[in-house]
């Protein structure tokens, strides 16, 4: 956001502070004329004061927007709100780059969701078959327990616990796959757009762990129930 030259710096600071109240704005960074002069010198290796005799660079502000869900960013309301300030001279944003980032982000989310769903189905299938094989190997023991009046829940419990243990192993593998995919995807996006996707590894692992326990219980119960019919 570039400000008009006749706007006092105190007023600019007030306007920038109000930018933070706009819905969708995460943070702002004020760039004074002196800051702009230093940035110009660091990027081009020349002192603009020596080139033109004065500092023509305007006071500006970098506005960072919020991205906290998997929906596409609708940046137009934010741009229109910024342009509505009389102190603002111009608002520049890379609409095409934002669209490309959103496109890659959406594809990335879909691919990772597909991988997660596939892993869940494979886990259910694997746990069901593993528990089923275990049941067949202990068929006589189960029949003996049924003869002495053991409840279905009592018979099911050890197999479900075993399924949960297998599920935790699956969680470790799935977590490694998911985190690896996120790191790989981030590297690609950073190299293309210098933008990083933020994620909480601990939350992802806890989420996968919870799904694993749920899936393990379903898989184990399904296998045992079929045998006990």
Residue pairs with C-beta under 8 A, 6 or more apart in sequence:
1 19
1 60
1 61
1 62
1 63
1 82
1 88
1 90
1 91
1 92
2 58
2 59
2 60
2 88
2 89
2 90
2 91
2 92
3 12
3 15
3 58
3 59
3 60
3 61
3 87
3 88
3 89
4 58
4 87
4 88
4 89
5 58
5 89
7 15
7 59
7 87
9 32
9 59
11 87
12 30
12 59
12 61
12 87
13 30
15 85
15 87
15 88
16 28
16 30
16 61
19 25
19 28
19 61
19 63
19 82
20 27
20 28
22 78
22 81
22 82
23 77
23 78
24 65
24 66
24 73
24 75
24 77
24 78
25 63
25 64
25 65
25 66
25 78
26 64
26 65
26 66
27 64
28 61
28 62
28 63
28 64
29 61
29 62
29 64
30 59
30 61
31 39
31 59
31 60
31 61
31 62
32 59
33 55
33 57
33 58
33 59
34 55
36 55
36 57
36 58
36 59
36 60
37 47
37 48
37 49
37 55
37 57
40 46
40 48
40 57
41 47
41 48
48 55
48 56
48 57
49 55
58 89
63 78
63 82
65 73
65 75
65 78
67 73
70 105
70 106
70 109
72 102
72 106
73 98
73 102
75 93
75 95
75 98
79 91
79 93
82 88
82 91
83 91
97 193
100 192
100 193
101 189
101 193
101 195
104 188
104 189
104 192
105 189
105 197
108 185
108 189
108 197
111 181
112 178
112 181
112 182
112 185
115 177
115 178
115 181
116 174
116 178
119 170
119 174
119 177
120 211
120 215
123 167
123 170
123 174
123 212
123 215
123 216
123 219
124 215
124 218
124 219
124 222
125 219
126 166
126 170
126 219
127 163
127 166
127 167
127 170
127 215
127 216
127 219
127 220
127 223
128 219
128 220
128 222
128 223
129 223
130 162
130 163
130 166
131 159
131 160
131 162
131 163
131 219
131 220
131 223
131 224
132 223
132 226
132 227
134 159
134 162
135 142
135 159
135 223
135 224
135 227
142 155
142 227
142 228
145 154
145 155
146 155
146 228
152 228
155 224
155 228
156 220
156 221
156 224
156 225
156 228
159 220
159 223
159 224
160 216
160 217
160 220
160 221
160 224
161 220
162 220
163 216
163 217
163 219
163 220
163 223
164 212
164 213
164 216
164 217
164 220
166 216
167 212
167 213
167 215
167 216
167 219
168 209
168 212
168 216
170 212
171 205
171 208
171 209
171 212
174 208
174 212
175 204
175 205
175 208
178 204
178 208
179 201
179 204
182 197
182 199
185 197
186 196
186 197
189 195
189 196
189 197
190 196
